[in-house]
Amino acid sequence: MSDIRPATRDDLDAIVAVHRAAFGRNNEGDLVRRLVEAGRDAISLVAVDENDGVLGHVLFSPVTVEQGDDGKALGLAPIAVLPEHQRQGIGRELIEEGIGACFVRDARAIFVLGSPAYYAGFGFAKASAHGLHDAFEGGNAFQVLSLTIDGLAGYQGRVTYAPEFAVGL
């Protein structure tokens, strides 16, 4: 069983290592480091074991909405769990805690680019159904979760992630 807590600066190297192990490459870990160094880690949570070892990580960063932007929309990315701890519910716990933290922070909406079948379980739905699209042309994989009844009111057009996402593309 793991505990979920806010990430600290001291966790950064372990977080980068989790992303590297989970994805088998440096891209996601490097992205996390760039977002943290730029101060765009709006919500960053880690799953830790009893020895405070980092097992998983999720990060939410600000996104910009083409029309109606009010600074209250966040993007969920990236998320990773160490391979030997995957399929144990740690990723789900991180996402659920993260969504709760976004709500407490007064965010209106969360965007994600990922598996529609997986993220539907958290309440995410096609962003295109709300007149929203992403710069990565994610199609149905680009989804949104409204955190309030009118969380998407006034939001239209292109949703742009933090500039750190474009590095290395």
N, C-alpha and C positions, 0 to 999 in steps of 0.2 A: 504494500500500500504506500502511496506517496502523498506528500503534503504539497499544496499549492501556495506559493507566496510571491510577492513582488520581487522581481529580479533586482539585483544591486550591481554596481560597477564591478565589484569583486567577482561576480558570476560570469562576466563577459567572456573570458577565455573558455570556460566550461560550456557556455551556451554555444559559442562558435564551434567547439568540438562536437557537440550534440548534432548540430546541423550538418557538419561535415560527415559524420558517421551515418546519419539518416539518409542523406542524399548521395553520398559517395563522391562528392565534389565540393569545391570551396564556395561556389556562388552564393548560396543562401547564408552561410556563416559570414561571408564578407559583406553581404547586404545588411545583416544585423549590425555588424560593427559600424558600417557607414551611417546607419540610421541612429544608433546610439550616440556616435560622435557628433552628429549634426543636431542632437537633441530632439529627434523626431520619434523617439520611442514613447509614445503617449501612454501606452499600457504594455508592460512587459512582465510576463509571469513565468515562473519556473516551477516544475514538479521536482521535488527533491525526495531522496530516501532518508532513512533515519540518521544517516551520517552526513546529511546535508549535501550529498552528491547530486548534481543536476542530471535528471533523467529525461526531461523534456522542457520545451520552451515554446511560448507563443508571443507574438508581438503585434500590436495594433498601432498604426501610424496615421497621421492626418492625410486625408485625401481632399481634393478640390473638386467641387461640382460646377460645371460650366455655367448653369443658371441657378440662382437661388442659394449659392454657397454662403454658409454662415459659420463655418469653422466647426460644425458639430457632426461631421461625418468622418468615420475612421475606416481604414482598410485592415483586414485581418491577413497578415502575411509577414514573415513565414511562420510555419509551425513545424516542429520536429520532435520526435521521440527517439531515444537510442534504440537501434534495431533489436537488441535483446529484451527490450521492455515494450515493444510494440504489440498491438492487439490485446492489451490488458486494460484499456479504458483510460489511459493517461492522457492521450490526445483529446478525448471527449471531455475529460475533467478540465483540462486547460482551456478549451474553447468555451465551455459553460461558465467557468469562473471569469474568463475574459469578457464574455458578453455581459455578465453581471457588473463587472468593473466599468465597462463602457456606459452602461445605464446609470450607474452611480455618478459617473463623470459628466452626466447630462448630454451624452451623445444622442443624436437623433437617429442615426442609421449606421450600419456596418456593411461594408462591401467585401466580397471575397471572389477570387478567381480559383475555382476548384470543382471537384466532382459534384454535380447536381444531386445525385443520389445520396451522397454522404451529407452534404450541407443542408439538404431539405429537412433532415432530422433535427436541426437546430432552428428551423423556421425560415431559412433563407429561400428566396424565390428569384426567378429570372429578373434581372434588372431591366431588361429590354421591355418587359411588360409595363414598366413604369416610365418609359421614355428615357432610359439611362443606358449608356454604353461606355466601354472602356477603351483605352488607347491600345491595348494588346489584342483587340478584336477577339475576345474570348467567347463571344456568342452566348450560348446557354450556360456556359461555365461561369460567366460573370453574373454574380448574384448579389442580392441585397437583403438585409434584415432591418425592418423598421423597428425601432425601440419604443416608439409611442404610436398612438392611434394615427396621428397625422405626421409621422416622422419623415415622410417623403414629400410632404406638401411644398411646392415651389421648386423642388429639385428637378432639373431637366438637363439633357445633353450629356456631354462627355465627362466622365469621372477620371481624374488624373491622380495617380499615386505620387508620393514624394519623389523629388528628382533623383534620389539615391537609387531608385529602382531602375533608372535608365542607364546607369553606369555599367559598361561591359556588355551591353546588348548588341 
